[in-house]
């Protein structure tokens, strides 16, 4: 039986959507054991009223009422009581398979790194969100900010991990193409780090290396995996998110200008909704933290019931591949033997 | 008399728009001496047919027919003949005040750095575009990619330069607020470079330091100057540009879906045009290369006549302040004395 720990606190919209998402998932996947970490009274009240097949014994409940402070420093995240910290401790102590939270990315990444065993031959973990593109297809971005400093070896490591994850996440048989995010596409451009990584990645026979890419290529979906140092990946991700949110807001304001524009907006409604849905994080999914011996997923901070159920399904998608962690370990053993000469 | 060298080649749309922009500017500013560097026959033909007050003697014409290759390496830019290289040589040999080109940013930055004297106490030049924001106001971003490696001292240097330029560019009397682009706004977050720069910038009495910012703050116009290392600034700029272009394209496709959506688009046309115009580089302006003893402006690669005339006006705006370079030099002398302890 597969086991998931779910920190139901720390969500921008409160605790209820998380519990409802867990219930919706559990009804369809009764064979999954799920531990809910959060305010016990609220959880039990919510479980008792919803569904004939669900009651408070359907889940393991770990009472934990403190939410993690948004700007917790790494030290605070480890020291101060929080449902997120309790969830990690429960994961390790009870040997669960996966953990899910929608809390602060920084704290979640720190706790993942400090609490969960890294896979053999993985030097650093990476934060890996799924991104939409202009052509509809989804790509993986890593590292989006787990690491403050990045080495060429880490990038090579992540390229291998992401190649493996890409196949599992998208149930795909292609060897995904990997672009290294850079200030130009020409081989002579970029930081010493990127130039060094370029040489190593080009020689790596286990991946499909496309070469340097610029943000435009990533947004247009020219490649399957966007590889970046932690700072560049983080700035790329946040600029992309803020631009699209900003554009959406401007468009909304425009439509609300007057009665004529409101009618114009009405005529475009169906198509605009479709476009929005393509970029909606609920349809795109949560971010993975990879390089660890567990499945670790960070749901969006504003997740609703549907987003949480989706994140649980993301986890299930990996856990259902029984030998996935073992296969990944084998892959890593092989590859590091080759790439570190 | 103020003198501008204008490389009219190297534009995505060919040579004509650059010549037309120069003519439009010259008619309104006959006191400016302008040297046009490009295909002499085309320039003369264009000058002879346009306007009664303009003829081939209205400009100095330097015949130079080679455009610079888009992926020129720094070495190639210096070695291979090009109108851009000729423009820089002409600027220096004839002691002109300013240079304008719409050619490749990389080549233009390299040639600026190698050909033009740096100001005293400036360690590195920076590429500084003007950016639109969601609230309409314009901000400055630097460095957007002139430097592959950045030090905390460079960032402090640029903060001083940009504070000075901001006043001149926007004819403003406020002390512009400066945000340092980072992976988080909390003081303990970020690379060693950013943490070191934070401490220095906080102590710098000559600037108005806001603190760390994330892409969201920059896009929302929370600060006046976005300070960044060359790689982060470049990725931020290009992600922003590509996101807005991508969004605009999606919206256009949506409007063209069918007769109903076309009508919807028609009703929104006026407002959409206004929004587009806010983000149109023609209304925003070219990028400056700062830290040099000349005024150096890079126009957008796809500039049309209006954009080129605008870029020439950008140059004029600085050159008309007679003592601007001298004042800047004094500012730098003062400030470096204070900040390098």
Interface residues (C-beta under 8 A of the other chain):
Chain A: X71 X73 X106 X134 X145 X148 X149 X181 X183 X184 X186 X188 X189 X190 X191 X192 X214 X215 X216 X219 X220 X230 X231 X232 X234 X235 X236 X238 X239 X240 X241 X242 X243 X244 X246 X247 X249 X250 X251 X254 X255 X257 X260 X261 X263 X264 X265 X266 X267 X268 X271 X272 X275
Chain B: X71 X73 X106 X134 X145 X148 X149 X181 X183 X184 X186 X188 X189 X190 X191 X192 X214 X215 X216 X219 X220 X230 X231 X232 X234 X235 X236 X238 X239 X240 X241 X242 X243 X244 X246 X247 X249 X250 X251 X254 X255 X257 X260 X261 X263 X264 X265 X266 X267 X268 X271 X272 X275
